[in-house]
Amino acid sequence: MKSVFYLLDTAPYGSEKAFGALNAAAVSLSEMDVTLGLYGDGVYLAVAGQDSRKLGLPNLADILYAYGELRVLVHEPSLVERGLFGETFIETLELTDEEEFFETMESSDCVLSF
């Protein structure tokens, strides 16, 4: 396998899915081309300035900053549907339209959904 696409379509806090997807993607970086796709509620991870201290959870955005080489695609229509398009986003992310998002996902050797 040469490339993997991790699809995160759940909110970053409230379950272990986002934490698991981020860690799996980070571990895979040395072995293959890795893309993390934020879709649906997963796009909430793209918002800059997250503060998860009151939740007693690690700040997942910090993981994105720590692994700057991780390619992260954000599905723009999901941002718009959630009223997030006017927010400030983490700088290292790539905003994509529907077509580019799914083309990238379909061209990967493996897709893992979280």
PASEBA-1860 file (N, C-alpha, C; in nm, 3 decimals):
! residues 114
1> MKSVFYLL> 0.084/-0.117/0.000/0.000/0.000/0.000/0.089/0.124/0.000 ~ 0.059/0.216/-0.089/0.140/0.336/-0.102/0.074/0.459/-0.043 ~ -0.060/0.461/-0.040/-0.130/0.579/0.012/-0.253/0.536/0.091 ~ -0.283/0.618/0.191/-0.401/0.591/0.274/-0.473/0.723/0.299 ~ -0.603/0.717/0.299/-0.689/0.833/0.324/-0.769/0.802/0.450 ~ -0.747/0.880/0.555/-0.823/0.866/0.678/-0.939/0.965/0.672 ~ -1.060/0.915/0.676/-1.179/1.000/0.668/-1.237/1.019/0.807 ~ -1.239/1.143/0.852/-1.297/1.176/0.983/-1.426/1.253/0.959
9> DTAPYGSE> -1.539/1.192/0.996/-1.667/1.258/0.975/-1.746/1.276/1.105 ~ -1.676/1.265/1.216/-1.739/1.288/1.347/-1.669/1.405/1.416 ~ -1.740/1.466/1.508/-1.686/1.581/1.581/-1.558/1.541/1.655 ~ -1.465/1.635/1.670/-1.336/1.602/1.730/-1.341/1.568/1.879 ~ -1.443/1.612/1.949/-1.451/1.584/2.092/-1.582/1.513/2.120 ~ -1.583/1.426/2.219/-1.703/1.351/2.253/-1.690/1.203/2.224 ~ -1.586/1.166/2.149/-1.556/1.025/2.124/-1.407/1.014/2.096 ~ -1.359/0.894/2.088/-1.216/0.870/2.063/-1.183/0.865/1.914
17> KAFGALNA> -1.282/0.881/1.827/-1.259/0.864/1.684/-1.157/0.962/1.627 ~ -1.172/1.089/1.658/-1.079/1.189/1.604/-0.937/1.166/1.657 ~ -0.927/1.140/1.785/-0.796/1.113/1.846/-0.732/0.991/1.780 ~ -0.811/0.887/1.757/-0.762/0.766/1.692/-0.719/0.791/1.548 ~ -0.799/0.867/1.474/-0.765/0.897/1.335/-0.636/0.978/1.325 ~ -0.622/1.078/1.412/-0.500/1.160/1.410/-0.376/1.079/1.444 ~ -0.386/0.995/1.544/-0.271/0.914/1.583/-0.237/0.809/1.478 ~ -0.338/0.748/1.418/-0.313/0.649/1.312/-0.247/0.717/1.192
25> AAVSLSEM> -0.294/0.836/1.157/-0.236/0.909/1.045/-0.091/0.947/1.075 ~ -0.064/0.993/1.196/0.072/1.033/1.234/0.167/0.914/1.229 ~ 0.123/0.799/1.275/0.208/0.679/1.274/0.237/0.633/1.131 ~ 0.142/0.653/1.042/0.155/0.608/0.903/0.246/0.696/0.819 ~ 0.275/0.818/0.865/0.350/0.914/0.784/0.484/0.862/0.734 ~ 0.553/0.787/0.815/0.687/0.742/0.775/0.682/0.629/0.672 ~ 0.567/0.566/0.656/0.557/0.449/0.570/0.490/0.474/0.435 ~ 0.405/0.577/0.425/0.327/0.597/0.302/0.277/0.741/0.292
33> DVTLGLYG> 0.214/0.771/0.180/0.148/0.901/0.163/0.018/0.898/0.241 ~ 0.000/0.995/0.328/-0.115/0.997/0.416/-0.194/1.125/0.396 ~ -0.326/1.111/0.388/-0.415/1.225/0.382/-0.523/1.204/0.486 ~ -0.551/1.308/0.562/-0.662/1.308/0.656/-0.769/1.397/0.596 ~ -0.887/1.341/0.575/-0.998/1.416/0.518/-1.100/1.450/0.626 ~ -1.127/1.578/0.642/-1.228/1.623/0.739/-1.357/1.649/0.666 ~ -1.460/1.577/0.705/-1.588/1.579/0.635/-1.701/1.580/0.738 ~ -1.814/1.636/0.704/-1.925/1.639/0.800/-1.882/1.710/0.927
41> DGVYLAVA> -1.918/1.653/1.042/-1.881/1.714/1.170/-1.730/1.712/1.195 ~ -1.655/1.634/1.119/-1.510/1.632/1.133/-1.445/1.766/1.102 ~ -1.515/1.853/1.027/-1.457/1.983/0.992/-1.440/2.074/1.113 ~ -1.506/2.044/1.224/-1.487/2.124/1.344/-1.341/2.120/1.392 ~ -1.268/2.017/1.355/-1.127/2.007/1.391/-1.044/2.113/1.320 ~ -1.093/2.168/1.210/-1.019/2.267/1.132/-1.015/2.404/1.196 ~ -1.103/2.431/1.292/-1.113/2.564/1.351/-0.993/2.591/1.442 ~ -0.927/2.704/1.420/-0.811/2.744/1.500/-0.857/2.793/1.638
49> GQDSRKLG> -0.766/2.788/1.735/-0.793/2.842/1.868/-0.879/2.754/1.956 ~ -0.878/2.625/1.932/-0.956/2.533/2.015/-0.900/2.530/2.156 ~ -0.990/2.520/2.253/-0.949/2.509/2.393/-1.029/2.397/2.456 ~ -0.965/2.283/2.471/-1.034/2.165/2.523/-1.008/2.141/2.672 ~ -0.946/2.237/2.739/-0.912/2.217/2.881/-1.034/2.192/2.969 ~ -1.144/2.262/2.944/-1.264/2.243/3.025/-1.324/2.103/3.006 ~ -1.292/2.041/2.894/-1.338/1.905/2.869/-1.245/1.802/2.932 ~ -1.127/1.847/2.973/-1.029/1.755/3.030/-0.968/1.664/2.924
57> LPNLADIL> -0.961/1.714/2.801/-0.910/1.634/2.690/-0.792/1.705/2.624 ~ -0.705/1.629/2.558/-0.595/1.694/2.486/-0.650/1.775/2.370 ~ -0.582/1.881/2.336/-0.622/1.965/2.224/-0.580/1.896/2.095 ~ -0.678/1.850/2.020/-0.647/1.774/1.899/-0.586/1.861/1.789 ~ -0.615/1.988/1.790/-0.553/2.077/1.692/-0.402/2.082/1.711 ~ -0.356/2.066/1.833/-0.212/2.064/1.859/-0.144/1.949/1.786 ~ -0.214/1.837/1.769/-0.158/1.723/1.696/-0.139/1.762/1.550 ~ -0.234/1.836/1.494/-0.219/1.882/1.356/-0.098/1.973/1.340
65> YAYGELRV> -0.076/2.060/1.439/0.040/2.148/1.434/0.170/2.067/1.449 ~ 0.168/1.966/1.534/0.287/1.886/1.559/0.329/1.806/1.436 ~ 0.232/1.766/1.355/0.261/1.687/1.235/0.227/1.771/1.112 ~ 0.298/1.878/1.093/0.275/1.969/0.982/0.287/1.906/0.846 ~ 0.359/1.793/0.837/0.373/1.726/0.708/0.251/1.643/0.672 ~ 0.157/1.628/0.764/0.035/1.555/0.738/-0.055/1.638/0.647 ~ -0.095/1.580/0.535/-0.185/1.650/0.443/-0.328/1.638/0.498 ~ -0.391/1.752/0.519/-0.526/1.754/0.574/-0.617/1.830/0.477
73> LVHEPSLV> -0.716/1.758/0.424/-0.814/1.818/0.334/-0.943/1.845/0.411 ~ -0.999/1.962/0.389/-1.124/2.000/0.455/-1.231/2.018/0.349 ~ -1.341/1.948/0.365/-1.454/1.953/0.272/-1.529/2.085/0.292 ~ -1.513/2.180/0.197/-1.574/2.313/0.210/-1.726/2.310/0.226 ~ -1.799/2.227/0.150/-1.944/2.226/0.169/-1.985/2.190/0.313 ~ -1.907/2.106/0.380/-1.937/2.073/0.520/-1.917/2.195/0.610 ~ -1.815/2.276/0.579/-1.794/2.400/0.655/-1.913/2.494/0.640 ~ -1.957/2.509/0.517/-2.069/2.599/0.488/-2.196/2.550/0.557
81> ERGLFGET> -2.224/2.419/0.550/-2.344/2.362/0.612/-2.347/2.386/0.763 ~ -2.232/2.398/0.826/-2.223/2.415/0.971/-2.200/2.561/1.011 ~ -2.204/2.651/0.915/-2.188/2.793/0.943/-2.048/2.831/0.988 ~ -1.948/2.754/0.947/-1.811/2.776/0.992/-1.725/2.851/0.892 ~ -1.779/2.886/0.777/-1.694/2.941/0.674/-1.629/3.073/0.712 ~ -1.684/3.149/0.804/-1.624/3.274/0.846/-1.522/3.259/0.958 ~ -1.501/3.138/1.006/-1.407/3.113/1.116/-1.262/3.120/1.067 ~ -1.170/3.128/1.161/-1.027/3.119/1.132/-0.988/2.973/1.142
89> FIETLELT> -0.915/2.925/1.041/-0.877/2.784/1.036/-0.728/2.766/1.058 ~ -0.692/2.646/1.097/-0.552/2.609/1.112/-0.483/2.628/0.977 ~ -0.367/2.691/0.978/-0.300/2.733/0.854/-0.260/2.620/0.761 ~ -0.230/2.503/0.812/-0.174/2.396/0.730/-0.279/2.315/0.654 ~ -0.404/2.350/0.667/-0.511/2.273/0.603/-0.537/2.320/0.460 ~ -0.592/2.229/0.380/-0.630/2.261/0.242/-0.782/2.253/0.232 ~ -0.846/2.363/0.195/-0.990/2.362/0.171/-1.015/2.308/0.031 ~ -1.109/2.214/0.018/-1.137/2.153/-0.112/-1.287/2.150/-0.138
97> DEEEFFET> -1.320/2.154/-0.266/-1.461/2.138/-0.302/-1.496/1.990/-0.303 ~ -1.620/1.961/-0.328/-1.670/1.822/-0.325/-1.593/1.731/-0.420 ~ -1.575/1.778/-0.543/-1.511/1.695/-0.645/-1.367/1.660/-0.608 ~ -1.288/1.760/-0.571/-1.148/1.734/-0.535/-1.136/1.644/-0.413 ~ -1.222/1.667/-0.313/-1.219/1.587/-0.191/-1.239/1.439/-0.224 ~ -1.345/1.409/-0.300/-1.375/1.269/-0.329/-1.281/1.208/-0.431 ~ -1.227/1.287/-0.523/-1.126/1.236/-0.616/-1.001/1.193/-0.541 ~ -0.959/1.274/-0.444/-0.841/1.239/-0.365/-0.867/1.112/-0.285
105> MESSDCVL> -0.984/1.103/-0.226/-1.018/0.984/-0.148/-1.020/0.859/-0.236 ~ -1.083/0.869/-0.353/-1.095/0.753/-0.442/-0.963/0.711/-0.504 ~ -0.869/0.805/-0.517/-0.739/0.770/-0.577/-0.643/0.707/-0.475 ~ -0.679/0.705/-0.350/-0.593/0.645/-0.246/-0.603/0.493/-0.254 ~ -0.496/0.427/-0.214/-0.495/0.280/-0.213/-0.588/0.223/-0.108 ~ -0.608/0.297/0.000/-0.689/0.249/0.111/-0.761/0.367/0.174 ~ -0.887/0.347/0.213/-0.965/0.449/0.283/-1.010/0.390/0.415 ~ -0.979/0.460/0.523/-1.023/0.418/0.657/-1.113/0.528/0.712
113> SF> -1.231/0.489/0.755/-1.328/0.586/0.805/-1.338/0.582/0.957 ~ -1.340/0.700/1.017/-1.351/0.712/1.162/-1.476/0.790/1.198
END
